[in-house]
Structures are given as C-alpha cells and as structure tokens.
Amino acid sequence: METVRLILALAAYHEWEVHHLDVKSAFLHGELKEEVYVTQPEGFMKPGNENKVYRLVKALYGLKQAPRAWNMKLDQTLKSLDFKKCTLEQAVYTRISKNSMLLVGIYVDDLIVTGSSKEDLQKFKSQMEEKFEMSDLGLLVYYLGIEVTQTGGGISIKQSGYANKILKEARMLDCNETKIPMDPGTKLIKTEGGELVDATKYRSLIGCLRYLLHTRPDLSYSVGLLSRFMQEPKEQHMKAIRQVLRYIKGTLNFGITYKKKGGCKLLGYSDSSYGINIEEGKGTTGIVFYLGNSPISWNSQKQPTVALSSCESEFMAATAAACQALWLQRLLNALTGWKEERVTIRVDNKSAITLMKNPVFHGRSKHIDIRYHFIRECVEKNQIEVEHVSGDLQRADILTKALARIKFAEMRELLGVKDLKEQERD
C-alpha cells in the first residue's frame, strides 16, 4: 500500500490521471497437465455424473495454479511492451523514455495505470485489451477498499464505506461519537484477572481496523496498542476498541489528499515514547514520511528492546526511520529515474541527534545494540540528514502516544489527515 500511495502522490504532483483496468480472465490461465482420478463414496452422486466431478476438480486445480500462470503471462506481456519490472517492488512496472513515462501497479487482476502522456496511456489500454479480456473502468475511483477522488486540485483517498462496514459488523452504527480514539490516561496491561471477551470477535475487529490504517495514520497508535492483547483480550481492551469505533463514527470522511503544490521531496519524521508502557518498559516508535506535504508511509510499533533513556529510545526510532528512508529513496529513484542523494529525517531530541552525528563509541552509547548504530553510517555517508524539530511540530508525535483532545486535533492536522467532505465544500 505504501507503493500505491507513492504512485498516487507522484500522479498528483505531475497532474497525471490514474486509470483502472480489471482483467476478467485472470484466473482462467491455470492449465491442468496431470491425469486426475476421482472416486466418490457410494450414494454420493448418481451414476453417469463422473465427468462433472472431473471437470470440477480440474477447475479447482486450475484456480490453484492460476495466480502463478497469470503473473507469468502478464509479466511476459508487459516486457514485450518495453516495460521494466521494478526490482524493489515486484508488482510495479515502468516504461520511461525521453518524451513520456508510464507506471503500472498490479494487484492480482487489478491494474492501476498513470503516466505523462494520455495518448500512451490509451495505447497501452488497447494493447492490453488485445491480449486479455479486460474491463476499462476509466479514472480510478475504488481500489482495494479505498475510495479515490481525482480533481484538478489533487488526488484524495479515504475508506468511508469500509469504516461504515466495520461499524455495522460491530453493531455500532448508532453509537455516540468521540473526539479522540484513546484517552491520554488509558493504561492497558495483560492482567490475569478481568472478564474475558470473545477472542475471535476481538481479533476480527483488530484485523479490520488495521486495514483501515491504509488511509488513517491518526489511528496507528491506538490500533497498534490494542493489537498487543489479541491472545487473551479482556473487557478493558474491548472497551478501548469501542472508543476507537466511536471516534471513527465521528470521522468517517477523513482521509489524505495528495497535491501538486508542496514539491516532490522525501521528508521523514521520527519520534518515540519513553516510560509510557509501564508493563514491559519498551517505548513506541513513530515514523512518518512525506512526499511533498502529504504522508505516503507511516508506522507505529513497539520497540524490540528496553531503552535506558529517552535519548536512546529516540536513537532507536531514528535508526528504524533511516532504513525506511533508504528504501523509499531507492523506490522513488526506480519509479521515476530521479537521483535524490539524501533524505532528511526530523527528530525532536537534540541528544539523540548529537549521538547520531558522532562516529565515536563512548560510555553513553557502547551498551546500545550494534544494529541501531546503522544510522551513524548513513549520516557519515551523507545518505541521511538529521535535523532538529521542536516538539510542537513533530508530526510523528501522534503515532507514539495517546494525546489530549486539542493536542490530538492539532497533530492530526499536521499529520495530513483532514475532513475531505469539508475540504470539498471549501
């Protein structure tokens, strides 16, 4: 999904149209080469219907083999049209020439296509329709549960319909709304006592909410925290999920907009919480990356080891951000051919920044796991530039802890999640 958002952000920056193709015959490319013998129990079917069973087994086996066969056939077709497969993202193909550029993103039988030349885009559609039975769905409107709106001002994404479906399954369509997904004082722990709830239902809700994070980074911390209690969820955990659902009810039309203005430069924010998770003592890493002014990649995750200070916790978070920054940089270079030499990451801890820029190991850092010193090498090689940002402007702050109502609204605005219905009226 990061790649999909990156493609949409690039299209918005260049003011390209994004089109949608659907392959009708994607699952009919599996061929059965083996002999299949079927023996049915007595009384299972009438005599003379054995051929029907054979055809059913053949079809099922064909479906099992189809994805691989379909991928190979599609790969060969695109390569014959001078497309190159992206080495960093196997589901993306590019065709770059002096006068035009085409990008194709694939998810099973759904293709999204964008590029600089409308003529090349239409020609590509015609060429694909000659090879496969396809539906030309025109401008991209709905993709993998994400609603896409393309206007002259940019490209917006949201999951209002999917969010409504979650509320319906949880029987909370008529629930009261709330302004924040989690109260700042919420303490969730794995207690032995407490009333157990239906674990299957809890896990199902968590799975649905995690998919909603594809357009709602403001939910990342609360959903990530609740994901830690799927083994034996208690009533306190289910109560916290219900608050998240009430927040979703009041923010159904919130999403992200990618625009031309704001530039096309990668910029990252890295933050961490320290001393908030009292049960395990591990902090939470928050990372968000922007292309221009809109977020394309974000993550909120419990840190794997205990930090001895806030400086160390920030250092660990920045290292994780550096790894993501290098991947995004290389992916952007592969998709566009641009040569972006380094990515800037903004951190709000001066001590951590000093530690990143100091190549010498000393008493304050020698105990830190050696893998976290990767960022020092990145800074030394000039691949990563680390800048200080004040806590009030640290956009990743909302990914590391539960915030109070006013602060949460401010950070959500900074993060880039806005009410798209209100934006359309403006």
FENCOR-V58910 format. One record per backbone hydrogen bond with DSSP energy under -0.5 kcal/mol. NH is the residue of the N-H (numbers start at 1). CO is the residue of the C=O. Records with the same first field share a line. If there is no record, write none. Layout:
# FENCOR-V58910
NH: CO + CO
This chain:
# FENCOR-V58910
5: 1
6: 2
7: 3
8: 4
9: 5
10: 6
11: 7
12: 8
13: 9
14: 10
15: 11
16: 11
19: 17 + 113
20: 138
21: 111
22: 135
23: 109
24: 22 + 133
25: 133
26: 23
28: 25
29: 26
33: 31
44: 41
49: 46
52: 49
53: 49
54: 50
55: 51
56: 52
57: 53
58: 54
59: 55
60: 56
61: 57
62: 58
63: 59
64: 60
65: 61
66: 62
67: 63
69: 65
70: 66
71: 67
72: 68
73: 69
74: 70
75: 71
76: 72
77: 73
78: 74
79: 75
80: 76
81: 77 + 78
82: 79
83: 78
84: 94
86: 92
92: 89
93: 104
94: 84
95: 102
97: 100
102: 95
103: 114
104: 93
105: 112
106: 91
107: 110
109: 107
110: 107
111: 21
112: 105
113: 19
114: 103
115: 17
116: 101
118: 116
121: 117
122: 118
123: 119
124: 120
125: 121
126: 122
127: 123
128: 124
129: 125
130: 126
131: 127
132: 128
134: 132
135: 22
136: 134
137: 20 + 135
140: 18
143: 146
146: 143
147: 158
148: 141 + 146
149: 156
151: 149 + 154
154: 151
155: 258
156: 149
157: 256
158: 147
159: 254
163: 159
164: 160
165: 161
166: 162
167: 163
168: 164
169: 165
170: 166
171: 168
172: 167
175: 172
178: 246
186: 183
188: 186
189: 187
191: 189
197: 233
199: 197
202: 198
203: 199
204: 200
205: 201
206: 202
207: 203
208: 204
209: 205
210: 206
211: 207
212: 208
213: 209 + 210
214: 211
215: 212
216: 212
219: 216
220: 217
223: 219
224: 220
225: 221
226: 222
227: 223
228: 225
229: 226
230: 227
235: 195
237: 234
238: 234
239: 235
240: 236
241: 237
242: 238
243: 239
244: 240
245: 241
246: 242
247: 243
248: 244
249: 245
250: 246
251: 247 + 248
252: 249
254: 251
255: 418
256: 157
258: 155
263: 260
267: 290
268: 344
269: 288
270: 346
271: 286
273: 284
278: 276
281: 277
284: 273
285: 301
286: 271
287: 299
288: 269
289: 297
290: 267
291: 294
292: 265 + 290
293: 291
294: 291
296: 289
297: 289
299: 287
301: 285
303: 283
307: 281
313: 309
314: 310
315: 311
316: 312
317: 313
318: 314
319: 315
320: 316
321: 317
322: 318
323: 319
324: 320
325: 321
326: 322
327: 323
328: 324
329: 325
330: 326
331: 327
332: 328
333: 329
334: 330
335: 331
336: 332
337: 333
340: 338
341: 339
343: 383
344: 266
345: 385
346: 268
347: 345 + 387
348: 270
350: 348
353: 349
354: 350
355: 351
356: 352
357: 353
358: 354
359: 357
365: 362
366: 362
368: 365
372: 369
373: 370
374: 371
375: 372
376: 373
377: 373
378: 374
379: 375
380: 376
381: 377
382: 379
383: 378
384: 378
385: 343
387: 345 + 385
389: 347
393: 390
394: 391
395: 393
397: 394
398: 395
399: 396
400: 397
401: 397
408: 404
409: 405
410: 406
411: 407
412: 408
413: 409
414: 410
415: 411
416: 412
417: 412
418: 255 + 416
420: 253 + 418
423: 419
424: 420
425: 421
426: 422
